[in-house]
């Protein structure tokens, strides 16, 4: 067993043992513990759990890869996801905690005094969560396939078993304390190689400063050297952009408002004891998230520079004479990733034995998947085996922490919102807990299928989920808090319009519709990509919801009073308790 594989087994095995141990220790015994951890999570712990829930495989694995190969254009994900959390913390989280229920469909159903609105919210939550979880399970499969040398499909299955164990046993209580441990693991795993690589390239141990420093021993800034290396290979400068400005705006906005509408993130603020604790935990979470997000641009730039310099003009299988002459050999990490995962492709197009990395597709002979850059970065830089194993454990922590939160959203949508609050209102607490666990088990199986058959690379799949959340949940929640005149007819029509429009657009341009086939980039509406179409869907939701609400009956007086009460920090009771029964 090689060193990398040994350390990977050690770190992954220890972390999985810790997760299962926490799940057994914190096993949920009531529906309140299963859904919202009994409202007993301290702000600091909730901040760490929220950060782990938020920083998914897309943040850990794919974001730096997108920035590495997109340069300036890739930074749109960094801006959107960071800004979105600020939006959530300031505009929605405290008010939803004051409302005092379990789930986002709970808020929609009670605020809009309608079981129909609740059902639409359930459908939206399931669509968003399954789209998002597909990216997480894909990330799990990538890690297992490379570092434990098993097929991606088998890796997804192993991840399913682990997340099933602690999500179904512990519910939100188990998930919360597991996510605290996962945050510690993932942030340590992300920072350690970043510090090592920054030291190697710039001599600066702080990646954020190394990113803007000179290359060690050379009178040239690191970014200037990266620009030069890439332009020599035919690529555009790393610091230049090519995306249309309106598309950048739409992608950023969709990621921001999508963040504020993600049910698995919102539900975290239902777990703290008080409204003030929701604000405190939001502040802690911002600090914990910023540690990774300010490091990601440096990781991306270092990885792209190391990758370009390590693979360009190398000989894949040098002869003994070439080796003796000092000919540059294609690194072993390339061969390992190619063999174990297929996520990097090498083809000698002109049969000269030399691997050429170039922007021209006709000349380029090595094609990496964007999702491998963070995982491969320690190997590219030649870091010790224990660092490689640590990164693998961190990537699994990021993917599994978010997958667990999403599974709970799907479980609660089915057991609590669909059955308990709508179709089977006299269900006992014990039966509801059993149904919730069964629903989580079923969701794991479906999530595993999407992990084995993903529609795109990790960050793109996650971006689709954000677009769906932006187009469906955000306008409904925002207007539900800040506009008393917003009624059930407006909420239902807005959510349906936003969700259907955005979903059809994504499906058409990414997968093709029956009878129409797959759309091409030239057909994009206003030049907006599928990743950013949630902004247009959100605008449609706002417009339709406001127009329909304006021409239909106003909400009951009790509901309008409740909207006022949510925004005034004066009462300790759950404001939804005095609402009229849903129709």
Secondary structure, DSSP 8 states (H G I E B T S, - for coil): --HHHHHHHHHHHHHHHHHHHHHHHT---SHHHHHHGGG---HHHHHHHHHHHHS-HIIIIIHHHHHHHHTTTTHHHHHHHHHHHHHIIIIIIHHHHHHT-SSHHHHHHHHTT-HHHHHHHHHHHHHHHHHHHHHHHHHHHHHHHHHS---HHHHHHHHHHHHHHHHHHHHHHHHHHHHHHHHHHHHHHHHHHHHHHHHHHHS-S-HHHHTTSB-TTSSSBHHHHHHHHHHHTT---TT---S-HHHHHHHHHHHHHHHHT-HHHHGGGGSSSSHHHHHHHHHHHHHHHHHHHHHHHHHHHHHHHHHHHHHTTEETT--HHHHHTT--B--HHHHHHHHHT--EEE--TTSSSEE---SSTTT--EEE-GGGHHHHHHHHTT--HHHHHHHHHHHHHHHHHHHHHHHHHHHHIIIIIIIIIII-TT--HHHHHHHHHHHHHHHHHHHHHHHHT-SS-HHHHHHHHHHHHIIIIIHHHHHHHH-TT--HHHHHHHHHHHHHHHHHHHHHHHT-BTTTB---GGG-GGG--TTTHHHHHHHHHHHHHHHHHHHS----HHHHHHHHHHHSTT--S-GGGGS----
